């Protein structure tokens, strides 16, 4: 079990080992930016191809998980707001831009 730790990597860039945790995607080390007992934030290596499932292995202090299968999709620019994937938010109100509430020309 991962120890209670909250670590954020700032301007130094992300390492491939953080607090004893490593993650590999199809055998390639992934950059880790955050580790806690319930969450890992990692960057999928740019050498991993899209369109097919890949194996993801998490290791902690030399003990590795079984490979989990993850589908890698092509890039989808956008933002997460809560549990919703959004493309844009109104600057003035913070509400989602959608068909019922479109962005206005020149809006910031």
Z-matrix of the N, CA and C atoms (Angstrom, degrees):
N
C 1 1.457
C 2 1.520 1 109.43
N 3 1.301 2 115.47 1 137.09
C 4 1.458 3 120.45 2 -179.76
C 5 1.521 4 109.08 3 -70.15
N 6 1.327 5 114.90 4 132.34
C 7 1.462 6 119.89 5 179.18
C 8 1.520 7 110.34 6 -62.58
N 9 1.319 8 115.24 7 159.18
C 10 1.465 9 119.95 8 177.19
C 11 1.528 10 108.05 9 -67.40
N 12 1.306 11 116.14 10 107.72
C 13 1.461 12 119.77 11 177.86
C 14 1.511 13 108.62 12 -154.74
N 15 1.286 14 115.09 13 141.92
C 16 1.446 15 121.71 14 175.95
C 17 1.515 16 106.28 15 -124.85
N 18 1.309 17 117.67 16 116.28
C 19 1.449 18 121.05 17 -176.36
C 20 1.511 19 108.91 18 -131.31
N 21 1.303 20 116.09 19 133.16
C 22 1.451 21 121.52 20 176.48
C 23 1.516 22 108.29 21 -123.51
N 24 1.319 23 116.83 22 134.42
C 25 1.454 24 121.71 23 179.07
C 26 1.510 25 107.82 24 -97.31
N 27 1.316 26 116.54 25 124.67
C 28 1.455 27 121.31 26 -178.39
C 29 1.507 28 112.66 27 -94.83
N 30 1.310 29 115.95 28 -123.60
C 31 1.460 30 122.45 29 -170.57
C 32 1.520 31 114.18 30 -74.71
N 33 1.305 32 119.18 31 -8.89
C 34 1.465 33 121.46 32 -177.87
C 35 1.523 34 112.95 33 -77.67
N 36 1.311 35 118.90 34 -9.35
C 37 1.460 36 121.55 35 -176.09
C 38 1.509 37 109.66 36 92.63
N 39 1.295 38 115.41 37 169.53
C 40 1.463 39 120.03 38 -174.43
C 41 1.528 40 110.72 39 -98.87
N 42 1.313 41 117.48 40 134.02
C 43 1.463 42 121.41 41 177.05
C 44 1.521 43 110.88 42 -85.60
N 45 1.315 44 116.63 43 171.59
C 46 1.461 45 120.88 44 175.31
C 47 1.524 46 111.07 45 -97.20
N 48 1.334 47 117.78 46 -5.53
C 49 1.466 48 123.22 47 172.32
C 50 1.513 49 107.27 48 -133.09
N 51 1.320 50 116.12 49 132.00
C 52 1.461 51 120.41 50 179.86
C 53 1.518 52 108.67 51 -144.35
N 54 1.317 53 117.15 52 120.41
C 55 1.468 54 122.98 53 -179.98
C 56 1.523 55 112.40 54 53.06
N 57 1.344 56 116.32 55 39.95
C 58 1.457 57 121.11 56 177.75
C 59 1.509 58 115.05 57 81.31
N 60 1.339 59 117.63 58 4.22
C 61 1.461 60 122.68 59 -178.03
C 62 1.522 61 109.73 60 -105.46
N 63 1.339 62 116.40 61 135.67
C 64 1.461 63 122.32 62 169.67
C 65 1.523 64 108.07 63 -129.20
N 66 1.316 65 115.57 64 152.94
C 67 1.464 66 121.88 65 176.82
C 68 1.517 67 107.16 66 -133.66
N 69 1.322 68 116.68 67 132.93
C 70 1.464 69 119.44 68 174.73
C 71 1.524 70 108.78 69 -122.87
N 72 1.335 71 114.24 70 143.76
C 73 1.458 72 122.18 71 178.59
C 74 1.523 73 106.60 72 -120.42
N 75 1.324 74 116.34 73 113.49
C 76 1.473 75 121.82 74 -173.87
C 77 1.526 76 111.06 75 53.29
N 78 1.330 77 116.40 76 36.52
C 79 1.455 78 121.40 77 177.70
C 80 1.511 79 115.35 78 85.13
N 81 1.332 80 117.97 79 -4.35
C 82 1.463 81 122.31 80 179.85
C 83 1.527 82 109.51 81 -98.61
N 84 1.342 83 118.18 82 128.69
C 85 1.466 84 119.77 83 178.57
C 86 1.532 85 111.52 84 -60.14
N 87 1.326 86 115.90 85 136.70
C 88 1.462 87 121.86 86 177.82
C 89 1.526 88 109.02 87 -101.10
N 90 1.328 89 116.46 88 147.73
C 91 1.460 90 120.58 89 175.97
C 92 1.523 91 108.91 90 -74.52
N 93 1.326 92 116.33 91 134.58
C 94 1.466 93 122.23 92 -178.67
C 95 1.522 94 108.41 93 -111.28
N 96 1.336 95 116.53 94 129.28
C 97 1.464 96 120.03 95 179.33
C 98 1.520 97 113.07 96 -113.53
N 99 1.350 98 117.74 97 -12.96
C 100 1.469 99 119.60 98 -177.03
C 101 1.516 100 109.19 99 -156.49
N 102 1.335 101 115.87 100 137.16
C 103 1.463 102 121.71 101 177.35
C 104 1.522 103 108.77 102 -135.52
N 105 1.320 104 116.90 103 130.84
C 106 1.459 105 122.45 104 170.45
C 107 1.530 106 106.66 105 -144.68
N 108 1.322 107 117.96 106 172.82
C 109 1.468 108 118.82 107 -179.16
C 110 1.530 109 114.30 108 -60.84
N 111 1.321 110 118.01 109 -22.25
C 112 1.465 111 120.57 110 -175.78
C 113 1.522 112 114.75 111 -120.18
N 114 1.333 113 117.17 112 -0.81
C 115 1.466 114 118.32 113 -174.66
C 116 1.520 115 110.84 114 -150.66
N 117 1.331 116 115.16 115 141.12
C 118 1.460 117 123.00 116 170.84
C 119 1.516 118 107.32 117 -125.85
N 120 1.313 119 117.54 118 134.02
C 121 1.458 120 121.00 119 172.04
C 122 1.522 121 106.76 120 -109.05
N 123 1.325 122 116.31 121 119.03
C 124 1.452 123 121.20 122 -179.07
C 125 1.522 124 109.72 123 -131.33
N 126 1.327 125 114.87 124 156.89
C 127 1.458 126 121.44 125 175.69
C 128 1.525 127 107.48 126 -106.14
N 129 1.313 128 115.85 127 124.67
C 130 1.465 129 120.58 128 178.47
C 131 1.535 130 107.60 129 -66.26
N 132 1.329 131 118.19 130 128.65
C 133 1.469 132 119.86 131 179.53
C 134 1.525 133 111.34 132 -57.62
N 135 1.332 134 116.32 133 142.09
C 136 1.467 135 119.89 134 -177.09
C 137 1.524 136 113.00 135 -71.11
N 138 1.316 137 117.61 136 -7.09
C 139 1.462 138 120.82 137 177.40
C 140 1.528 139 112.09 138 -85.24
N 141 1.332 140 117.54 139 -7.21
C 142 1.463 141 121.79 140 -179.94
C 143 1.530 142 108.79 141 -81.60
N 144 1.312 143 116.63 142 127.09
C 145 1.465 144 121.93 143 -178.28
C 146 1.526 145 111.35 144 -74.91
N 147 1.333 146 115.22 145 150.39
C 148 1.461 147 120.72 146 175.73
C 149 1.523 148 110.05 147 -88.83
N 150 1.317 149 115.82 148 164.13
C 151 1.448 150 121.21 149 172.17
C 152 1.511 151 116.08 150 97.60
N 153 1.285 152 118.59 151 -14.90
C 154 1.460 153 118.97 152 -179.07
C 155 1.507 154 111.07 153 -132.94
N 156 1.307 155 116.45 154 163.42
C 157 1.458 156 118.71 155 177.41
C 158 1.527 157 110.56 156 -72.31
N 159 1.317 158 115.83 157 146.05
C 160 1.464 159 122.37 158 177.19
C 161 1.521 160 108.61 159 -126.17
N 162 1.315 161 115.99 160 157.29
C 163 1.453 162 121.08 161 177.29
C 164 1.515 163 110.77 162 -91.16
N 165 1.327 164 116.33 163 131.29
C 166 1.464 165 121.97 164 178.39
C 167 1.523 166 108.01 165 -117.92
N 168 1.337 167 116.27 166 124.99
C 169 1.462 168 121.68 167 -179.47
C 170 1.523 169 108.43 168 -122.46
N 171 1.324 170 116.27 169 129.54
C 172 1.464 171 122.76 170 176.03
C 173 1.520 172 107.42 171 -107.54
N 174 1.333 173 115.68 172 131.55
C 175 1.458 174 120.68 173 177.86
C 176 1.522 175 109.26 174 -122.55
N 177 1.326 176 114.95 175 143.89
C 178 1.465 177 121.23 176 177.06
C 179 1.522 178 107.93 177 -137.76
N 180 1.307 179 115.52 178 120.02
C 181 1.456 180 123.00 179 179.40
C 182 1.534 181 111.60 180 48.82
N 183 1.338 182 115.76 181 45.81
C 184 1.455 183 121.02 182 175.38
C 185 1.519 184 116.08 183 85.23
N 186 1.314 185 118.53 184 -6.88
C 187 1.470 186 121.88 185 177.74
C 188 1.529 187 108.68 186 -101.38
N 189 1.327 188 116.31 187 126.55
C 190 1.465 189 120.97 188 -175.70
C 191 1.522 190 112.11 189 -108.69
N 192 1.333 191 114.41 190 147.19
C 193 1.466 192 120.80 191 174.27
C 194 1.522 193 108.79 192 -77.30
N 195 1.321 194 116.09 193 167.24
C 196 1.455 195 118.74 194 168.87
C 197 1.524 196 106.05 195 -74.79
N 198 1.311 197 117.00 196 152.33
C 199 1.464 198 120.87 197 -177.83
C 200 1.528 199 110.16 198 -65.12
N 201 1.310 200 115.13 199 129.86
C 202 1.466 201 121.51 200 173.43
C 203 1.522 202 107.17 201 -98.91
N 204 1.311 203 116.68 202 142.64
C 205 1.458 204 121.25 203 -179.86
C 206 1.525 205 109.70 204 -88.87
N 207 1.326 206 116.10 205 131.22
C 208 1.457 207 122.19 206 -178.68
C 209 1.522 208 108.37 207 -131.94
N 210 1.326 209 116.99 208 131.12
C 211 1.458 210 121.35 209 177.10
C 212 1.526 211 108.61 210 -85.46
N 213 1.322 212 117.03 211 128.01
C 214 1.464 213 121.92 212 178.89
C 215 1.522 214 107.97 213 -101.47
N 216 1.330 215 116.23 214 115.08
C 217 1.456 216 122.28 215 179.63
C 218 1.520 217 110.12 216 -96.85
N 219 1.340 218 117.40 217 157.77
C 220 1.464 219 119.63 218 174.20
C 221 1.526 220 110.50 219 -59.20
N 222 1.298 221 116.08 220 161.81
C 223 1.460 222 123.42 221 -177.77
C 224 1.524 223 111.59 222 -53.44
N 225 1.339 224 116.04 223 133.87
C 226 1.450 225 122.41 224 175.67
C 227 1.523 226 107.63 225 -130.13
N 228 1.345 227 117.46 226 90.86
C 229 1.464 228 119.02 227 -179.42
C 230 1.520 229 110.74 228 -60.29
N 231 1.304 230 116.63 229 141.77
C 232 1.449 231 120.73 230 178.42
C 233 1.510 232 110.76 231 164.91
N 234 1.308 233 116.02 232 -171.35
C 235 1.454 234 123.38 233 -177.44
C 236 1.517 235 109.40 234 -129.93
N 237 1.307 236 115.99 235 155.30
C 238 1.455 237 120.75 236 170.96
C 239 1.515 238 108.17 237 -104.51
N 240 1.316 239 115.75 238 130.62
C 241 1.465 240 121.21 239 174.62
C 242 1.509 241 105.83 240 -128.51
N 243 1.331 242 116.07 241 104.58
C 244 1.453 243 120.19 242 -173.63
C 245 1.513 244 108.47 243 67.73
N 246 1.319 245 116.53 244 -120.70
C 247 1.460 246 120.57 245 178.75
C 248 1.526 247 111.43 246 -105.75
N 249 1.339 248 117.84 247 7.41
C 250 1.461 249 121.40 248 -177.98
C 251 1.522 250 110.61 249 -101.21
N 252 1.334 251 116.28 250 137.64
C 253 1.455 252 121.94 251 172.01
C 254 1.514 253 106.70 252 -90.12
N 255 1.312 254 117.13 253 121.83
C 256 1.463 255 120.62 254 -176.92
C 257 1.521 256 109.68 255 -125.84
N 258 1.319 257 115.73 256 157.84
C 259 1.455 258 120.46 257 177.52
C 260 1.520 259 110.01 258 -99.54
N 261 1.328 260 118.46 259 -32.55
C 262 1.459 261 120.54 260 -177.91
C 263 1.522 262 111.23 261 -151.29
N 264 1.333 263 114.00 262 153.12
C 265 1.465 264 122.09 263 178.05
C 266 1.527 265 107.08 264 -129.79
N 267 1.338 266 116.76 265 139.06
C 268 1.465 267 120.81 266 175.96
C 269 1.531 268 108.59 267 -63.54
N 270 1.333 269 116.45 268 127.15
C 271 1.458 270 120.93 269 -177.97
C 272 1.513 271 113.87 270 -62.97
N 273 1.314 272 117.56 271 -38.09
C 274 1.459 273 120.71 272 -175.60
C 275 1.520 274 113.29 273 -76.19
N 276 1.334 275 117.18 274 -33.88
C 277 1.465 276 119.49 275 -173.31
C 278 1.523 277 113.92 276 -113.14
N 279 1.336 278 118.08 277 -20.58
C 280 1.460 279 120.76 278 -176.57
C 281 1.512 280 113.51 279 78.29
N 282 1.336 281 117.31 280 6.34
C 283 1.463 282 120.58 281 178.46
C 284 1.523 283 109.68 282 -84.51
N 285 1.340 284 116.20 283 160.34
C 286 1.453 285 121.35 284 -177.26
C 287 1.517 286 111.99 285 -72.47
N 288 1.330 287 115.71 286 140.36
C 289 1.457 288 121.15 287 170.78
C 290 1.524 289 106.41 288 -81.78
N 291 1.328 290 116.40 289 126.09
C 292 1.462 291 120.85 290 179.34
C 293 1.523 292 108.73 291 -151.97
N 294 1.316 293 116.94 292 -176.36
C 295 1.464 294 120.90 293 -177.13
C 296 1.516 295 112.37 294 -61.12
N 297 1.333 296 117.44 295 -35.75
C 298 1.458 297 121.02 296 -179.33
C 299 1.531 298 112.24 297 -78.65
N 300 1.327 299 117.40 298 -21.55
C 301 1.471 300 122.57 299 -177.56
C 302 1.538 301 108.90 300 -139.20
N 303 1.349 302 117.31 301 69.19
C 304 1.463 303 120.60 302 -175.08
C 305 1.524 304 112.55 303 -70.62
N 306 1.324 305 115.52 304 160.32
C 307 1.464 306 121.03 305 174.84
C 308 1.516 307 109.99 306 -71.91
N 309 1.312 308 116.40 307 143.01
C 310 1.464 309 121.12 308 178.16
C 311 1.524 310 109.06 309 -91.51
N 312 1.310 311 116.27 310 152.68
C 313 1.451 312 121.42 311 177.92
C 314 1.525 313 109.99 312 -57.64
N 315 1.321 314 117.70 313 128.71
C 316 1.461 315 121.51 314 178.66
C 317 1.514 316 115.22 315 82.25
N 318 1.324 317 117.24 316 -0.32
C 319 1.466 318 121.51 317 -179.25
C 320 1.523 319 110.86 318 -64.64
N 321 1.315 320 115.84 319 143.32
C 322 1.471 321 121.55 320 177.78
C 323 1.487 322 110.30 321 -121.95
